Amino acid sequence: MKFIDCPSIPEDNARMFIIDSRTPIEAKNMLARRGMLIETSLSKNTYPAISGHPDISVCHVGGKYVVTAPDSFEYYKALLSKYGFDVVCGRSELLYSYPHNIQYNVAFVGKHAIHNFRHTDSLLLEHIQKQGYVMIDVKQGYSKCSTCVIDETAIITSDVGIHRAAMGFGIESLLIEKGGISLDGFEYGFIGGCSGLISRDEIAFIGDVTKHSYHFEIREFIEKRGKAIVNLGDFKLADYGSIMPLLEGCCWYN
């Protein structure tokens, strides 16, 4: 197995994923047949609905580099360093409410990084700049939650600001309506939070895409780019802070 060089975008079959520990067992079991699951620890610093979301506490900036919130650093260092990851402790503590819990919620789309960069953790920002990412500044701080990455040049989002900004940088974007995705305690969740690429040509959703009102548009947009949809369950799409692939390779024995 090897590190996934481009965050969120495996070139082979992904073999390690970070997922919310509260992800439905049906989805966990299906994903575990694909690779190793690293289940999140729950942050005590932010509100319960997102406390276990990978994209709140962890940011994979490519290759072996992972930046985490301070309260979860020791947890992920212990789990990931034995596989060769360089796990770095961020400088910003997560706090309870927005925008003080978005510091690590950066969406990477090829060589672009999307975030509200006024609130990005300073150490994470240094990594982004050092690696030469083109920075797309947006108002929406929950950038990764709001961005379903299809490939290096295509996304799906319900956020108009992200949609317009991405298009302005040459990224194709499908704008869908808000809603149709569950998130405990809230009216709705986000498309990025219920999805993640699990191979070069497959994208998984926590739940069943056909239960979303935009499922025809979503399927057409994804299949047009040569990818297939994998539904991880027979239930309404659910936001669990994304499926975060870290390692890839041809073989997996469970």
N, C-alpha and C positions, 0 to 999 in steps of 0.2 A: 504494500500500500504506500501511497505517497500523499503529500500535502496537496490540497486544492489551491492552486496558485491564485485564481481569480475568485474573490469572495462570492459565495452563493452559486457559483457556476462551475460544476464539475465537468471535466472533459471525458471522464470514464464513468463507471458505476460508483456512486458514492458509497462508502463503507463505514463511515462514522457520522453520527448526527447528534447535535444537542437539541433536546426537546424539553418542553415543560413537563415536569414530573406528574402533573395532573392531567396530561393528555389522555383521552379515553382509551381504555385497554384494547379495544378493537383496532384503533389506529396504531397503538404501540406494537401490537403483535404483528401487524402487516409490515410495519417499518422494520421491525427487528429481523424479519426474514431477509432484509436487504443489507443490514449492517449493524454495527455496534451502536447502542443507544447510550448517550451520556445524559442522564436526567438532571435537571436543574435543582439547585437548592433554592428555597424560598427566601427572598429578601425580607427582612423585618423593617426595612426603611421606607418602603413604599406601599401603596394600597394593595389589598389582597388580590384583586382581579388580575394585576400584571406582575405580582411579586415573583412568580415563577417563570415569567417569559424570558426565553434566551436573549431576545433582542433588547431587553432592558438592562441586563447585567453584563452581557458578553458582546464583544465586537471582534470578529475575525477580519483582519486587514489584509489577508492574503498569505499564502505559504504557511510557514510555521508560527506566524505572529498572531497572538490573541491578546486583546486588552480587556480587562475586566474591571468592574466596580470594586472598590476596596473591600466592601463587606463580603464579597464572594471570591476574592482572590485566592485565598488559601485552599478553598474547596476545588476550584478549577485547576490550580497549579498541581495539586495532588493527583488529579485525574488525568490531566493532559500532558504533563511534563514527561511522563514515562513513555509517551509515544513520540517524543522529540519536539513537542511544541514549546515555543518560548512564550510563556504566559507572563504578561506584564501587568502590574497593578496601576490602574488609573489614578488620577489625582482628585477626581470629583466624587464625593460621597452622594449616593442616591438619597433623595429626600422624598417625602410623601407625595407631593402633588406637582403637577405640571407648572412650569417648565423645569422643575428641579429633579426630574426623573428621566430625562431624555438624553443625557450626556453621551450615551453609548449607542443610541438608536439611529445609526448611520446606514443608509442604503447604498450599496455599491453596485453599479451597473457597468460592467466592463472597466474602463479606466476612468469612470466618473464616480464621484462620491456625492450623495444627496443628503443634505441636512440643513437645519437651522444652525449655522456655524457660530452664532453668538453664544450658543449653549453647549457646544461640543466640548468634551473633556480635553484639557490642554495637551495632555500626553498623547491621546488618540489623534488629535489634530496634527501634532508633530509627525506621527507615523504617516498620516494621510499626505501631508506635504512632502515628506521625505521620499515617499514612493511615487510621487509625481501624479497623483490623481487630479483630474480636472474637477474642481469643486463647484457644485451647483447649489447655491444658497436658496433655501425656501423658508416660508413662514412655518410650515408644519414641522414640529419637532419630533413627532412620532413618524419619522420618515421611513424607517424600515418596516414598521407595522403597516404603513400605508402603501407600500410598494411591493407588488408581486413581480419579481425579476424573471423574465422569460429567457433572455440571453443577453449578450453584451450590448445590444442595441434596441431592446424592447422591454416594456413594462406594462402592467395593468395597475390602475389606481382609481380610487374614488375621490381623490383630492385634486381639486381643480388647479391649485397652485403648483403642485408637483407635476401634474399633467402638462401644463403650459411651459414650465421651466425646462422639463425634460425635452419636450418637442423643440424648444429653442436651442438645445444643444445637439439636435440631430437624433434624439432617441425616439423611436416610435412608441406611442402610448395609447392604450385603450382606456378611455374614461368610462367608468361604470357608475351606476347610482349608489348612493350610500344605503346601507342596510343589507339584510339578507344573510348576515354573518353574526353568530351569537358571541357574546362576551359577558360573562357573569357580572351582574350588577349594572350593566349599561344597556342602552337601547340597541347598540350594534357594535360589532368589531370591524376589523379591517382585513382587506384581501391579502396583504403581505403577511399578516399574522396567522393566516390559516394555510400557508403554502410554503413550498420550497422545492428546488430542483433536486432530484435524487439520482439522476444520471444525465449523460449528455443529451438524451432525447426524451426524458420523462420529467414531468412536474407533478408532485403529489399535493393533494389537498386534504386537510383534516375535515372529513365529511364528504358529502356528495355534491359536486358542482351542479348537477342537474336540478337541485333544489333551489338554486339561486335564479332570480328573475332574469339575469343577464347570461344565463348559461350558454345560449346559442352563440352570442357574441364572444364570450370567453373562449369557448371551444374553437370557434373559427379562427380567432386571433392566434391561439396557441398552435393549432394544427397547421396553419399557414406557414409557421416557422419550423415545421418538421418535428414537432414534439407531441407526445401523447400525454393524456391526463390519467393519473392514477388516483382514484378515490379511496381514501383510507377510512371507509366507514359508510354506513347507510343512514346518515343523519344530516341535519342542516350544517352547513359550513360553520366552523367554530374557530375563533381566534385564540391561539395558544402561544403567540409570540414568535411564530415562524418555525420552520424546520431548517436547522442550520447545518449544512454539510461541511465536514472538515477534512476527511480523508477519502481517497478514491483508489480503486484498483479493480482488477479483473475477477478476483476470487474472494468468496466469503463463505465460511463454514459456520453454521449456527448449531 
